[in-house]
Amino acid sequence: MKIIQDVQTLRERLAGAGSIGFVPTMGFLHEGHASLLKQARQENDVVVLSIFVNPTQFGPNEDLDRYPRDAERDQKIAEAEGVDYLFYPTNETMYPLDMARVTVRSGDDVLCGASRPGHFDGVLTVVSKLLNVVRPTRAYFGLKDAQQLALIEAYVADYFVPVEIVRCPIIREADGLAKSSRNVYLSETERAQAPGIQQALQQAKQALDQGVPVETVLDRTREALQFEGTTIDYVEAVDYPSLRPVTEQTTTILLAVAVQFASARLIDNLLYTRGA
Amino acid sequence: MKIIQDVQTLRERLAGAGSIGFVPTMGFLHEGHASLLKQARQENDVVVLSIFVNPTQFGPNEDLDRYPRDAERDQKIAEAEGVDYLFYPTNETMYPLDMARVTVRSGDDVLCGASRPGHFDGVLTVVSKLLNVVRPTRAYFGLKDAQQLALIEAYVADYFVPVEIVRCPIIREADGLAKSSRNVYLSETERAQAPGIQQALQQAKQALDQGVPVETVLDRTREALQFEGTTIDYVEAVDYPSLRPVTEQTTTILLAVAVQFASARLIDNLLYTRGA
């Protein structure tokens, strides 16, 4: 595995490389990222992993400075998963001029976007840059960040970016908690509460299977997420991947939740296809 | 020459095409565009011309609806200049979702940008889309729209777009008036006044050659541009291509002017390299 910091060198290495699978991350890799890398390894000649804690997707009161980092461990995981090139740019490399940003016009006023203004502008800005740098055949994103994935798919379609976006399933701990770099922040008590999120989503799935109306399911899910010392950021259902309100025409419902613990904000979701 | 309206067909035609020269325009072609096409023809295996009157770069009070169009004449010119593919998309083709825009953060608060808020956001949005559609080896832009060219060059650098941007000189009428699709709007009297713009710029060049300070040159140029019935939109000097204020370190000065005639707003400029 080669670790590369600059764009020119990466491009030289990738010239004529055959099919390229790309996994963009902010590092502090866990089994969720590893599953993306495994799939990229199976489907492409070359695998590129990027690690870049993108400052423009953090709000002024968010956790950029304390975002967890472990470069050595990340490299070991990348090596073990058969990554060919680890792209490790600096802020100056990714934002040489920072003269323009991608600004989202629709789909960022719900779910995480509602409480994180500008977050998805930052995500799409950096993803569009990274896709131009790597020019992959396929790029892999997890359904954990379902809104991010939907917006990236929409951006790629809207801007004719020549890449195939691959949707990858949420990877969970044995007790159901969705893997996240932010899980390390949780106290022991919080870590014991956190699997309740997935349990609430499983109950929601059963209720939807039984034909319970979406609004009722959302109310029940809100009740189920009343953990001591936490607050609910949102419990919402939207059409997927349009992120518009659920209507009778909706085939796939994204039921997404965010719970604010004292030490971390956790998200999880259920992608529910009606009649499937 | 093939006329193509959809992205998929264009991409199929361009697959494995060798070097691609691309000239994006809003149509109503004149000798300025023809000069871009000639250069593209000389330097590339395949030449693509796009004609698309981009709605997002027009302000609410601007001339989108009455922007001049002449598809038949444009096709003849394109054919004569050896264009291989004329890409003629609809609004729906270029904005399938319109879910995100490119937003300029610096360099759009001077010159044309100051009086046309959002104009360069629209320009960069459509140019970034067109570059993704065509994926050219080289794209050709005229120095007539010097601010546009500088911002496109900055965008391409900032976003790692794999294309060479080629700067092409301003093409003028015999009497010095810069060629523009908007010149057709001019009344006879205005058409007689309009070459005064280039004369004022030539006087500015001589003054700069003689070491006259930039501020004095700007004042003199403002005086020289007092045509009856017109108003000066701006007369400004900025560093090129940064578009920042001129300092002692500035090598190349962009002295740019915009004059509002009753029937059209005309722009012109002088790119002045100190000591050259």
Chai-1 contact restraints between the chains, C-beta under 6 A:
chainA,res_idxA,chainB,res_idxB,connection_type,confidence,min_distance_angstrom,max_distance_angstrom,comment,restraint_id
A,V7,B,F160,contact,1.0,0.0,6.0,A-B,restraint_1
A,P96,B,D158,contact,1.0,0.0,6.0,A-B,restraint_2
A,L97,B,A154,contact,1.0,0.0,6.0,A-B,restraint_3
A,L97,B,D158,contact,1.0,0.0,6.0,A-B,restraint_4
A,M99,B,R105,contact,1.0,0.0,6.0,A-B,restraint_5
A,M99,B,S106,contact,1.0,0.0,6.0,A-B,restraint_6
A,M99,B,G107,contact,1.0,0.0,6.0,A-B,restraint_7
A,M99,B,A154,contact,1.0,0.0,6.0,A-B,restraint_8
A,M99,B,D158,contact,1.0,0.0,6.0,A-B,restraint_9
A,A100,B,V102,contact,1.0,0.0,6.0,A-B,restraint_10
A,A100,B,V104,contact,1.0,0.0,6.0,A-B,restraint_11
A,A100,B,R105,contact,1.0,0.0,6.0,A-B,restraint_12
A,A100,B,L124,contact,1.0,0.0,6.0,A-B,restraint_13
A,A100,B,Y155,contact,1.0,0.0,6.0,A-B,restraint_14
A,R101,B,T103,contact,1.0,0.0,6.0,A-B,restraint_15
A,V102,B,A100,contact,1.0,0.0,6.0,A-B,restraint_16
A,T103,B,R101,contact,1.0,0.0,6.0,A-B,restraint_17
A,T103,B,T103,contact,1.0,0.0,6.0,A-B,restraint_18
A,V104,B,A100,contact,1.0,0.0,6.0,A-B,restraint_19
A,R105,B,M99,contact,1.0,0.0,6.0,A-B,restraint_20
A,R105,B,A100,contact,1.0,0.0,6.0,A-B,restraint_21
A,S106,B,M99,contact,1.0,0.0,6.0,A-B,restraint_22
A,G107,B,M99,contact,1.0,0.0,6.0,A-B,restraint_23
A,L124,B,A100,contact,1.0,0.0,6.0,A-B,restraint_24
A,K129,B,Y159,contact,1.0,0.0,6.0,A-B,restraint_25
A,K129,B,F160,contact,1.0,0.0,6.0,A-B,restraint_26
A,N132,B,Y159,contact,1.0,0.0,6.0,A-B,restraint_27
A,N132,B,F160,contact,1.0,0.0,6.0,A-B,restraint_28
A,N132,B,V161,contact,1.0,0.0,6.0,A-B,restraint_29
A,V133,B,F160,contact,1.0,0.0,6.0,A-B,restraint_30
A,A154,B,L97,contact,1.0,0.0,6.0,A-B,restraint_31
A,A154,B,M99,contact,1.0,0.0,6.0,A-B,restraint_32
A,Y155,B,A100,contact,1.0,0.0,6.0,A-B,restraint_33
A,D158,B,P96,contact,1.0,0.0,6.0,A-B,restraint_34
A,D158,B,L97,contact,1.0,0.0,6.0,A-B,restraint_35
A,D158,B,M99,contact,1.0,0.0,6.0,A-B,restraint_36
A,Y159,B,K129,contact,1.0,0.0,6.0,A-B,restraint_37
A,Y159,B,N132,contact,1.0,0.0,6.0,A-B,restraint_38
A,F160,B,V7,contact,1.0,0.0,6.0,A-B,restraint_39
A,F160,B,K129,contact,1.0,0.0,6.0,A-B,restraint_40
A,F160,B,N132,contact,1.0,0.0,6.0,A-B,restraint_41
A,F160,B,V133,contact,1.0,0.0,6.0,A-B,restraint_42
A,V161,B,N132,contact,1.0,0.0,6.0,A-B,restraint_43
